[in-house]
Protein backbone atom coordinates (compact mmCIF):
# COMPACT_ATOMS: atom_id res chain seq x y z
CA UNK A 1 0.00 0.00 0.00
CA UNK A 2 1.22 3.52 -0.79
CA UNK A 3 0.58 6.05 1.98
CA UNK A 4 0.84 9.83 1.71
CA UNK A 5 1.75 11.42 5.04
CA UNK A 6 1.27 15.18 5.39
CA UNK A 7 3.11 16.70 8.35
CA UNK A 8 3.28 20.22 9.70
CA UNK A 9 6.31 21.37 11.66
CA UNK A 10 7.62 17.89 12.42
CA UNK A 11 8.63 14.73 10.60
CA UNK A 12 11.02 14.24 8.77
CA UNK A 13 12.74 17.25 10.33
CA UNK A 14 15.09 16.55 13.25
CA UNK A 15 13.15 19.03 15.42
CA UNK A 16 9.39 19.10 15.78
CA UNK A 17 6.45 18.05 17.91
CA UNK A 18 5.13 15.06 15.95
CA UNK A 19 8.53 13.80 14.82
CA UNK A 20 8.73 10.82 17.19
CA UNK A 21 5.15 9.73 16.64
CA UNK A 22 5.45 9.89 12.85
CA UNK A 23 8.81 8.10 12.87
CA UNK A 24 7.32 5.31 14.98
CA UNK A 25 4.34 5.05 12.61
CA UNK A 26 6.47 4.87 9.44
CA UNK A 27 8.94 2.37 10.91
CA UNK A 28 6.13 0.27 12.38
CA UNK A 29 4.43 -0.08 9.01
CA UNK A 30 7.52 -1.28 7.17
CA UNK A 31 5.51 -3.30 4.64
CA UNK A 32 4.03 -0.08 3.18
CA UNK A 33 5.51 2.61 0.95
CA UNK A 34 5.42 6.18 2.30
CA UNK A 35 5.52 9.49 0.50
CA UNK A 36 6.06 12.40 2.87
CA UNK A 37 4.72 15.91 2.34
CA UNK A 38 6.32 18.05 5.03
CA UNK A 39 5.58 21.67 5.92
CA UNK A 40 8.43 23.32 7.81
CA UNK A 41 7.74 25.82 10.55
CA UNK A 42 10.84 28.04 10.30
CA UNK A 43 14.33 28.41 8.88
CA UNK A 44 15.98 26.89 11.98
CA UNK A 45 13.93 23.72 11.61
CA UNK A 46 15.06 23.33 8.01
CA UNK A 47 18.70 23.95 8.96
CA UNK A 48 18.56 21.19 11.60
CA UNK A 49 18.02 18.66 8.80
CA UNK A 50 16.05 15.44 8.73
CA UNK A 51 16.10 12.28 10.77
CA UNK A 52 17.47 9.17 9.04
CA UNK A 53 14.57 7.90 6.96
CA UNK A 54 13.80 4.20 6.54
CA UNK A 55 13.80 2.57 3.10
CA UNK A 56 9.99 2.54 2.85
CA UNK A 57 10.02 6.35 2.55
CA UNK A 58 10.30 6.67 -1.23
CA UNK A 59 9.65 10.39 -1.67
CA UNK A 60 9.84 13.56 0.41
CA UNK A 61 8.42 16.88 -0.74
CA UNK A 62 8.74 19.95 1.44
CA UNK A 63 7.31 23.45 1.57
CA UNK A 64 7.78 26.24 4.11
CA UNK A 65 4.90 27.60 6.17
CA UNK A 66 7.01 30.75 6.51
CA UNK A 67 8.63 33.10 4.05
CA UNK A 68 12.14 34.42 4.22
CA UNK A 69 10.97 37.96 3.56
CA UNK A 70 8.00 39.83 2.21
CA UNK A 71 8.21 39.66 -1.56
CA UNK A 72 6.12 42.78 -2.13
CA UNK A 73 3.36 40.86 -3.92
CA UNK A 74 -0.07 42.32 -3.36
CA UNK A 75 -3.15 40.58 -4.61
CA UNK A 76 -6.14 42.57 -5.74
CA UNK A 77 -9.66 42.30 -4.37
CA UNK A 78 -10.77 39.93 -7.14
CA UNK A 79 -7.86 37.52 -6.56
CA UNK A 80 -8.39 37.56 -2.78
CA UNK A 81 -12.12 36.93 -3.21
CA UNK A 82 -11.49 34.03 -5.60
CA UNK A 83 -8.91 32.56 -3.24
CA UNK A 84 -11.30 32.74 -0.27
CA UNK A 85 -14.11 31.16 -2.30
CA UNK A 86 -11.99 28.28 -3.63
CA UNK A 87 -10.28 27.68 -0.30
CA UNK A 88 -13.65 27.62 1.48
CA UNK A 89 -14.98 25.06 -0.98
CA UNK A 90 -11.83 22.97 -0.60
CA UNK A 91 -12.16 22.97 3.20
CA UNK A 92 -15.87 22.17 2.99
CA UNK A 93 -15.12 19.25 0.68
CA UNK A 94 -12.58 17.90 3.14
CA UNK A 95 -14.83 18.32 6.17
CA UNK A 96 -18.14 17.13 4.69
CA UNK A 97 -19.94 14.45 6.67
CA UNK A 98 -21.20 11.95 7.48
CA UNK A 99 -18.08 9.95 6.71
CA UNK A 100 -18.47 6.32 5.74
CA UNK A 101 -21.96 6.54 4.29
CA UNK A 102 -21.64 5.86 0.54
CA UNK A 103 -23.36 8.45 -1.64
CA UNK A 104 -23.71 10.96 1.19
CA UNK A 105 -21.60 13.71 2.71
CA UNK A 106 -17.92 13.38 1.89
CA UNK A 107 -18.63 10.50 -0.51
CA UNK A 108 -21.33 12.19 -2.56
CA UNK A 109 -20.65 13.09 -6.20
CA UNK A 110 -21.58 16.71 -5.40
CA UNK A 111 -18.93 17.01 -2.67
CA UNK A 112 -16.32 15.29 -4.85
CA UNK A 113 -17.07 17.76 -7.64
CA UNK A 114 -16.95 20.69 -5.21
CA UNK A 115 -13.55 19.57 -3.92
CA UNK A 116 -12.21 18.98 -7.44
CA UNK A 117 -13.46 22.35 -8.69
CA UNK A 118 -11.93 24.13 -5.68
CA UNK A 119 -8.57 22.45 -6.18
CA UNK A 120 -8.50 23.31 -9.88
CA UNK A 121 -9.69 26.84 -9.08
CA UNK A 122 -6.78 27.37 -6.67
CA UNK A 123 -4.31 25.97 -9.21
CA UNK A 124 -5.68 28.26 -11.92
CA UNK A 125 -5.52 31.28 -9.63
CA UNK A 126 -1.91 30.49 -8.68
CA UNK A 127 -1.02 30.15 -12.36
CA UNK A 128 -2.67 33.48 -13.22
CA UNK A 129 -1.15 35.34 -10.26
CA UNK A 130 2.33 33.83 -10.52
CA UNK A 131 1.98 31.73 -7.37
CA UNK A 132 0.20 32.09 -4.08
CA UNK A 133 2.51 32.94 -1.17
Number of C-alpha atoms within 10 A of each C-alpha: 6 12 12 13 14 14 18 20 20 23 26 27 24 17 21 15 13 15 20 15 11 16 17 10 11 20 15 10 11 13 11 13 17 21 16 19 18 21 21 23 19 14 13 10 16 18 11 11 12 15 14 10 14 12 11 16 18 12 11 14 10 15 11 15 14 12 11 8 6 7 8 6 11 10 12 9 9 9 15 13 12 15 19 13 14 22 17 14 20 22 13 16 22 15 13 15 15 11 12 10 11 11 12 15 19 21 17 16 13 14 22 17 12 18 22 14 15 23 16 13 19 20 15 13 18 15 11 11 14 10 12 13 11
